[in-house]
């Protein structure tokens, strides 16, 4: 392929210095790159439900994601397979989602620092799902719960361009 473009000199991408995380910057970053998601999986033993907050970028931003995990004091940074060149910041632990970024705590991050894009609607639905999950004393899901969560999930991440 490179033989077809003998006169082209590729530009080396600069390494962007890692910044200190500032909440307004983080809100904008999540508005553009974040994802709030509900997972519902049926197995032989019933249903498994969990929430996922995720941000994905090129692997060169791994250090930035480590800083985001440090900022939230939770979550994990995962490098995807060798061929994808991507890194994810993921938060799946319900207590952290509920108490740090979402709905239940007195000062959850995204309630104090509102998202500005249509992603704010996904966040509201995400909180609605968290409320349903939080209200369950056990994690044995009946079909009514699953139907409620599925209806919420169906409304999420539906962007009109």
SVG drawing of the C-alpha trace seen along z (x, -y; Angstrom):
<svg xmlns="http://www.w3.org/2000/svg" viewBox="-44 -23 52 46">
<polyline fill="none" stroke="black" stroke-width="0.4" points="0.0,0.0 2.8,-2.5 4.3,-1.9 1.3,-3.7 2.1,-6.9 5.8,-7.2 5.8,-11.0 3.7,-11.2 5.5,-11.7 3.4,-10.6 2.9,-13.0 3.8,-11.7 0.9,-12.4 2.1,-14.4 1.9,-13.0 -0.6,-15.1 0.5,-15.8 -1.8,-14.4 -3.7,-17.1 -5.0,-17.3 -8.6,-16.2 -10.9,-19.3 -14.6,-18.5 -15.8,-20.8 -13.4,-19.2 -14.5,-15.7 -18.1,-16.6 -17.4,-17.7 -15.3,-14.6 -18.0,-12.3 -20.6,-14.3 -18.6,-13.4 -17.1,-10.0 -18.9,-8.4 -21.6,-5.7 -24.2,-4.8 -25.4,-1.2 -27.7,1.5 -26.7,5.1 -29.4,7.8 -28.4,11.4 -30.6,14.4 -29.0,17.6 -30.1,21.0 -30.3,19.6 -32.4,16.6 -31.4,13.0 -28.2,11.1 -28.4,7.3 -25.6,4.8 -24.9,1.2 -21.9,0.0 -20.4,-3.5 -17.7,-3.5 -15.4,-5.8 -13.3,-4.6 -10.3,-6.2 -7.2,-5.3 -4.7,-3.3 -2.3,-6.3 -4.8,-7.8 -4.2,-5.0 -2.5,-7.4 -5.4,-9.8 -7.8,-7.0 -5.7,-6.0 -6.1,-9.6 -9.8,-9.5 -9.9,-6.3 -7.8,-8.1 -10.1,-11.1 -13.2,-9.0 -11.3,-6.6 -12.9,-3.7 -13.3,-1.9 -10.8,-0.1 -8.7,-0.8 -8.7,2.0 -6.7,2.2 -8.6,4.0 -7.2,6.8 -3.9,6.2 -5.6,5.3 -8.1,2.7 -5.7,0.1 -8.3,-1.0 -8.5,-1.6 -11.6,-1.7 -12.4,-3.3 -15.1,-1.1 -17.2,-1.3 -19.5,1.7 -19.5,2.0 -23.0,1.0 -22.1,-0.6 -19.6,-2.9 -22.0,-3.7 -24.8,-4.5 -22.7,-6.4 -20.1,-8.2 -21.3,-9.0 -25.0,-8.5 -28.0,-8.6 -28.1,-7.6 -25.4,-9.6 -25.9,-13.1 -23.4,-14.4 -23.1,-12.1 -20.8,-13.5 -23.2,-13.8 -26.0,-15.2 -23.8,-18.0 -22.1,-18.5 -24.8,-18.2 -24.1,-16.7 -24.9,-19.2 -25.6,-17.0 -28.3,-14.5 -26.3,-12.1 -28.0,-13.7 -31.1,-11.8 -29.2,-8.6 -27.9,-9.5 -31.5,-10.1 -32.6,-6.7 -29.4,-5.1 -30.4,-6.6 -33.9,-5.2 -32.5,-1.8 -30.1,-2.2 -33.1,-3.1 -34.9,0.1 -31.8,2.2 -31.2,0.4 -34.8,1.1 -34.3,4.9 -33.4,6.5 -32.2,9.6 -30.8,9.9 -33.4,12.5 -35.1,10.7 -38.8,11.4 -40.1,10.8 -41.8,7.5 -38.4,6.1 -36.7,7.3 -39.5,5.8 -39.1,2.4 -35.3,2.4 -35.6,3.6 -38.0,0.7 -35.5,-1.8 -32.6,-0.2 -34.5,-0.4 -34.8,-4.2 -31.1,-4.7 -28.3,-5.5 -30.8,-6.4 -29.3,-9.5 -30.9,-11.2 -28.5,-13.0"/>
</svg>
